[in-house]
Amino acid sequence: MRDEAQRAKELQTPRAQLGRLDQATHAELGALRVGAEPLLAEVHAGVAVLFPEAGGTRLAPKEHEARHEKLLKTMDELEEVLEALQLAARGGRSGAVPARGGG
């Protein structure tokens, strides 16, 4: 039971979630995924800095906050790009991005 709890915890780490995002975008978008590659690379880099491997260097609180804010903005941009690519992959209009409410 302890092993199951450990595995469940590991599945919730930012790196594991990012791995699942990579798999999902590859499966959903296929070759169109290349359009999101630069932003995905930025997200990977941001996660690596904010959530270092065991023994890695942690950021000072203010630097962590600034990097976290930058990562959130990049993820918002990635979301919009992925929505547009998803529409294209499904045969929708590739030139239009759906309007986002509240912002």
Residue, then its C-alpha position, 0 to 999 in steps of 0.5 A: m500500500r505504501d508503494e501505491a501511495q508513493r506512485a500516486k504522489e509521483l504522478q502528481t509532480p510537476r515533471a510527471q504532469l508535464g510528461r503527460l502533457d507531452q504525451a497528450t499533445h503528441a497523441e492529439l496533434g501529431a505533426l501539428r505539435v511542432g507549432a507548440e514546441p517553442l512554448l513547450a520548451e519554455v515550460h519544460a525549462g521553467v518547471a526544471v528551474l522551479f522544481p529542481e531534481a533532488g539535490g538541485t539548487r532552489l531559488a530564493p523566494k522572490e526569484h521563485e515568485a518571479r519565475h513562477e509568474k513567468l511560467l504561468k504567463t507562458m502556460d496561458e500562451l501555450e494553452e491558446v496555441l494548443e487550442a488553435l492547433q487542436l482546432a486545426a487538427r480536428g479540421g477546424r479553422s486554423g487561423a482563428v483562436p477561440a475568444r477567451g472569457g474574462g481576460 
